Amino acid sequence: MRLTSVLITGGGGQLASDLEERLTAHSVRVHAPSRLELDVTDDAAVRAALDESGAGIVFNCAAFHNLDICEQDEDRSFEVNARAVKRLAVRCTESGTKLVHMSTNYVFDGSAPEPYGEDDLPRPRSIYAISKLAGEHCALAYANDALVVRTGGLYGLHGSASKGGNFISRLLRRAADQGEVKMVADQRLSPTYTADLANALIEAVETEASGLLHLTAAGECSWYEFARAILDFAGVDVPVEPTETVIPPGGVDRPLNGVLRNGRAEMLGLAPLRPWDEALADYMRAAELSAARAG
Ligand SMILES: NC(=O)c1ccc[n+]([C@@H]2O[C@H](COP(=O)([O-])OP(=O)(O)OC[C@H]3O[C@@H](n4cnc5c(N)ncnc54)[C@H](OP(=O)(O)O)[C@@H]3O)[C@@H](O)[C@H]2O)c1
């Protein structure tokens, strides 16, 4: 499928920003309104944006995804992450627009010993995750040929505003403020650079992929190992204490195994994303956080 005109919701977010940058570099006409410019829960505004942009594809990067806040605000979670997706999917079908919808590794409970494939049964264990799984079903059921992409552990140069920057900037701030860091060593993930994910999404659309697709960086690590690697790349000599996950009463479950197998991407012949540590090194240089930048 040739990309000529694209609408990206959640403009200004980390993935949306990298997608916008890459698509623009490919001479694609991109409209990427922020939440204030296009609230995906406003059906009339979504319909108008589709009409006015004449987009052949919508990348739905909008999400309400602060885990703790989602747990407190179920209605908003389902409104943004599910009900708005259902209406967007209907509008896409009406206007003949392809929908690419972003979802999460958190749809799995993380109890399996192996990485999760597209065929594994989701068992979401938080309001965020349940609402995202509902959103997946809405996209697949209401939009023709929708592509639903699950990913995880995103970081990018345009840090997630709703989370106060990305994990990397928050970790470096904490290390500087506290002189030590504690990090869970029993939760595993594949940290994924949004610049790499943006390229993979574009390739997936060009190959006409639809249905469910897992896309994450190659390899995996614990949050402890991720934190250690970030501090090492930054040349920050601060001890990191590995800890075990403890969910306080009323706290939110985070999957211990958050690693996705990118089996379908391989089957479709899509280029695998780089190993997570290679991508991280690149990000640290691009963000001017790498101790090696002067060398
Ligand atoms: N971040 C991760 O680690 C991660 C992991 C797995 C999956 N994902 C999924 O990947 C996608 C992109 O995530 P990201 O990390 O790029 O998130 P992000 O940087 O926080 O971007 C999300 C954007 O959505 C906007 N938004 C929130 N509510 C909206 C609404 N009602 N209408 C329009 N826009 C709205 C936010 O605006 P405001 O900031 O102004 O609210 C923000 O700009 C999401 O679907 C997310 O669920 C993310």
The ligand as an ORCA input file, in Angstrom:
! r2SCAN-3c Opt
* xyz 0 1
  N       4.698      4.094     26.248
  C       4.798      2.782     26.289
  O       5.710      2.219     26.914
  C       3.801      1.926     25.559
  C       3.854      0.542     25.712
  C       2.948     -0.257     25.005
  C       2.013      0.330     24.169
  N       1.966      1.681     24.062
  C       0.942      2.258     23.189
  O       1.592      2.957     22.149
  C       0.805      4.086     21.774
  C       1.660      5.347     21.773
  O       2.225      5.524     23.049
  P       3.271      6.674     23.375
  O       4.263      6.093     24.295
  O       3.702      7.344     22.129
  O       2.333      7.636     24.223
  P       2.410      9.212     24.471
  O       3.749      9.756     24.155
  O       1.843      9.476     25.827
  O       1.386      9.718     23.395
  C      -0.004      9.496     23.547
  C      -0.673     10.745     23.070
  O      -2.085     10.552     23.125
  C      -2.633     11.804     23.501
  N      -4.002     11.633     23.973
  C      -4.475     11.240     25.189
  N      -5.804     11.261     25.208
  C      -6.192     11.694     23.972
  C      -7.444     11.953     23.383
  N      -8.596     11.806     24.047
  N      -7.470     12.385     22.086
  C      -6.337     12.575     21.401
  N      -5.124     12.367     21.910
  C      -5.051     11.915     23.185
  C      -1.690     12.326     24.564
  O      -1.863     13.702     24.750
  P      -1.625     14.345     26.212
  O      -0.220     13.971     26.605
  O      -1.840     15.785     25.955
  O      -2.651     13.723     27.107
  C      -0.348     11.974     23.936
  O       0.109     13.011     23.101
  C      -0.391      4.097     22.737
  O      -1.461      3.443     22.120
  C       0.071      3.273     23.907
  O      -1.010      2.645     24.558
  C       2.841      2.499     24.731
*
